[in-house]
Amino acid sequence: MKQTTLCYIERDHRYLMLHRTRKANDDNHDKWIGIGGHIEPGETPLACIRRECLEETGLTLPEPVYRGIVHFRSDAYPDEDMHLFTADQFEGELTDCDEGELAWIDKDRLLSLTLWEGDKIFLRLLDTRRDFFELTLRYRGETLAGAELDGVDMAI
């Protein structure tokens, strides 16, 4: 099973978002996502998100906050467990990313971007909950077919 991380870095009521446009054979092509990537063998989720953030943005995260785990289940893609973080502190200068364009997006505009449907669910959770959550998202192809929050079915 694929293990990944994702972080939403916040500044002035905006998240740093990555518009995935440059990577070949990208499951996230043309989607807007946070910063993150695959956990390397022997690497912890925290070490991964710090490494991925530095590689993709040039920024160092002194205190990312582990907010939840998202289980992606699909009939078209490999199963994935994504460790979700937020950060409101960072150091360094923003650099170009070889996977797409980085942009600070107002949180009020996020849901109007080209996102995976399930991303809209956990973005709302990041705004409404401060505790750790577990979210399972079930896809048929690229269509969200079901969701469970902390083990309870959600209406989608």
C-alpha positions in Angstrom: 0.0 0.0 0.0 1.2 3.5 -0.9 2.1 5.7 2.1 2.2 9.5 1.5 2.1 12.8 3.2 0.4 16.1 2.5 0.7 19.5 4.2 -1.3 22.7 3.9 1.0 25.6 4.8 -1.0 28.6 6.0 -0.2 32.3 5.8 -2.6 35.2 6.1 -5.7 33.0 5.7 -4.2 31.5 2.5 -2.8 28.0 1.8 0.2 27.3 -0.3 -1.1 25.2 -3.1 0.6 23.3 -5.9 -1.0 23.2 -9.3 0.2 19.9 -10.7 1.1 20.6 -14.4 4.7 19.6 -15.0 5.1 15.9 -14.0 4.7 13.1 -16.6 2.2 10.4 -15.9 0.8 12.2 -12.9 -2.4 10.9 -11.2 -2.9 14.5 -9.9 -2.4 16.2 -13.3 -4.1 19.6 -13.5 -5.3 19.3 -9.9 -4.5 21.7 -7.1 -3.1 20.0 -4.0 -1.1 20.7 -0.9 2.6 19.9 -0.5 3.8 16.4 0.0 4.8 13.1 -1.5 5.8 9.4 -1.0 7.2 8.2 2.3 10.6 6.6 1.7 11.5 3.2 3.3 12.4 3.7 6.9 11.1 7.3 6.9 8.5 8.6 9.3 5.5 10.7 8.1 6.9 13.7 9.9 10.4 13.3 8.4 8.8 12.8 5.0 6.7 16.0 5.1 9.7 18.0 6.2 11.8 16.6 3.3 9.0 16.9 0.7 8.3 20.5 1.7 11.9 21.5 1.4 12.3 19.7 -2.0 9.1 21.2 -3.4 9.1 24.7 -1.9 12.5 25.5 -0.4 10.7 26.1 2.9 11.6 24.4 6.2 8.7 23.4 8.6 9.8 23.7 12.2 6.5 22.5 13.7 4.1 20.8 11.3 0.9 19.6 13.0 -0.3 16.0 12.3 -4.0 16.5 11.7 -5.3 13.2 10.3 -4.9 10.2 8.2 -6.8 9.8 4.9 -7.4 6.3 3.4 -7.9 6.4 -0.3 -9.6 3.3 -1.7 -10.2 3.0 -5.5 -11.1 0.6 -8.2 -8.7 2.4 -10.6 -5.7 3.4 -8.4 -3.6 1.6 -5.8 -4.8 2.0 -2.2 -3.1 4.8 -0.4 -2.8 6.1 3.2 -2.1 9.8 3.3 -0.8 11.4 6.5 -2.2 14.9 6.6 -0.4 17.9 8.2 -0.9 21.7 8.5 1.7 24.3 9.3 1.5 28.0 10.1 5.2 28.4 10.7 7.9 28.1 8.1 11.4 29.3 7.3 13.2 30.0 4.1 12.5 31.5 0.7 9.9 30.0 -1.7 11.5 28.4 -4.7 10.1 27.0 -8.0 8.7 23.5 -8.0 9.5 21.0 -10.8 6.0 19.4 -10.4 3.9 22.5 -11.1 3.2 26.1 -10.0 3.1 27.1 -6.4 0.5 29.8 -5.4 -0.9 31.3 -2.2 -4.7 30.8 -2.5 -7.3 32.4 -0.2 -8.9 29.7 1.8 -12.3 31.0 0.8 -11.4 30.2 -2.9 -10.1 26.7 -2.4 -13.3 24.8 -3.2 -13.6 26.5 -6.6 -10.2 25.1 -7.7 -9.8 21.9 -9.7 -9.6 19.4 -6.7 -10.3 15.8 -6.1 -13.8 15.7 -4.6 -12.5 14.0 -1.4 -10.0 16.8 -0.9 -12.9 19.2 -0.4 -14.0 17.0 2.5 -10.7 17.1 4.4 -10.1 20.8 3.6 -13.4 21.5 5.3 -12.4 19.3 8.2 -9.1 21.2 8.6 -11.1 24.4 9.0 -13.8 23.0 11.4 -11.9 20.5 13.6 -8.8 20.8 15.7 -8.6 17.2 16.8 -7.1 14.3 14.9 -9.4 12.6 12.4 -9.5 9.5 10.2 -11.2 9.8 6.8 -11.8 7.0 4.3 -12.6 8.0 0.7 -13.8 5.5 -1.8 -13.5 6.2 -5.5 -14.9 4.7 -8.7 -12.4 6.0 -11.2 -12.1 9.7 -10.4 -15.6 9.8 -8.9 -16.1 9.9 -5.1 -18.4 7.0 -4.3 -18.4 7.1 -0.5 -16.7 8.5 2.6 -16.4 7.6 6.3 -15.3 10.0 9.0 -13.9 8.3 12.2 -15.6 5.1 11.1 -19.0 6.6 10.4 -20.5 6.8 6.9 -20.8 10.4 5.6 -23.4 11.8 3.2 -21.6 12.9 0.1 
